[in-house]
């Protein structure tokens, strides 16, 4: 009996490797998105702390130059936050593209694996039929021998 051979094993391995690469790219995109979100949280926290410092300094006597500096800093923080929000939206888009690409490769791999499984099941059925055929032939041969032996014993 010949061994099972799947003709599409090379494309299947390629699909598996591509899926693995896409999975890594997706993980990198998710990590980058998380970093951007963490950076935004840090910027918003800094903005909040700056506003609290301004409120504290308002209760005491403050130079206008210091207030002006806080205003410039707060404006810069708002601009950084807006920039970071756009970075996050871009990172989300990249992450979604990677996710779709990964899912596409995963679907392709699963299709190839289903084909392989079906071919393997067909191979097993064929092998079982051949084994059954061989055992039937052996049974017929044994039965023929027994009949011959019985008829030889009767003739003696």
N, C-alpha and C positions, 0 to 999 in steps of 0.2 A: 504494500500500500504506500502510495506516495504521500509525502508530507504536505500540510496545508501551506499554500503560498498565496499571498494577497498581492495582486499586481499593482495596486495603488498604494503600497506601503510607503514608497518614497514621497509621493505628494502628501500623504497623511503626516509623515514626519515633518515635512516642510510647514504644513498647516499648524502643527503643534508648536514648532519653533516660532513661527510668526505670531501665534497666539501668546506665547510666553513673552516675546518682545513687546507686544502691544500691552500686555498686562503690566510689564515694568514701566512702560511709558505712561500708562494710566496712573500707576502708583506715584511716579514722579510729578505728574500734573496735580494729583490730589495733595501731595506734600507742598507743592508750590502754592496752591490755592490756600491751604491752611496757614502757610507762612504769611501770605498777604493778609489774610483775615486777622491773624495775631498782630501783625503790624498795625492794622487799622484800629484794633482794640487798644493798643499801646498809645497810638496818636490821640484817640478820643479820651483816654485816661489823662494824658498830658494836658489836653485842652481843658478838661474838667478841673485839674489841679491848678492850671493857670488862672482860670476864672475864680477859683476859691482864693488864690493869692491876691488877685485884684480886689476882691471883696474885703479881704483882711486889711489890705493897705488903704482902702477907702475909709475905713473907720479911724485910721490914724492920719496924721498929716503926711502927705505924699507930694513929691515934686511932680510937676506936670511932665517932665522929661521921662520919669519912670513910668507914668501912666501911658505916655506916648509909646514907650518901648514895649509895654505889655500889649498895647493895641496892635502894634506892628507884629509882635510875636503871635498874638491870637489870629490875626489875619493870615499870617504864614501857616499856622496850624490848620486853619480852615482850608487853605489851598492844598496843603499836604494831604488832608483827609479826603478832599475831592479827588485828588490824583490817585490816592490809594484805593478809593472806591472804584475808579475806572480800571485800575490794575486788577482788582478782584473780579470785576465783571469779565475782563479779558481772560483771566485765569479760569473762571467758570466756563467760558466758551471753549477754551482749549481742553478743559477736563471733560466736557460733554462730547467734544469731537473724539477724544481718545476713548471714551467709554463706548461710543457708537462703533468705532473702529475695532475695539476689542471684542464687542459683542458680535460683530460681523465675522471676525476670524474664528470666534468660538463656535458660531453656527456652522461655518464651513467644516471645522474639525469634527463636530458632532455628526454632520452628514456623512463624512468619510468613515467615521467610526461605526455608524449604523450600517453603512454599506459593507464594511469589513465583517461586522457581526452577522449580517444576513448571509454573506458569502461563507463564513465559517459554519453557520448552521446548515447551509446547503451541503457543504463539504461533509459535515458529520452525518447528515441523512444519507448521502451517497455512500459513505464508508459503511454505515450500518446496513444498507441494502446489500453492499458487496459481501460483508461478513455474513449476513443472513443467507445470501446465495451460496457462499462457500460451505456454510454449515448444513444447508439443505442438501448440497451435493454430497457431502460427507455422510449425511444421514441416509441418503439413497444408496450410496456405495455400501455402507454397513448393512443396510436392509437387504441389498442384493446378495451380499456375502452370507448373511444369515439364511436367506431362502435357499441359496445354493448348498450351504452346509446341511440344512434340514433335508433337502431333496437327496443329497448324497447319502445321508444317514438312512433314509427310507429305502433307498436302492440297495443298500448293503444288507 
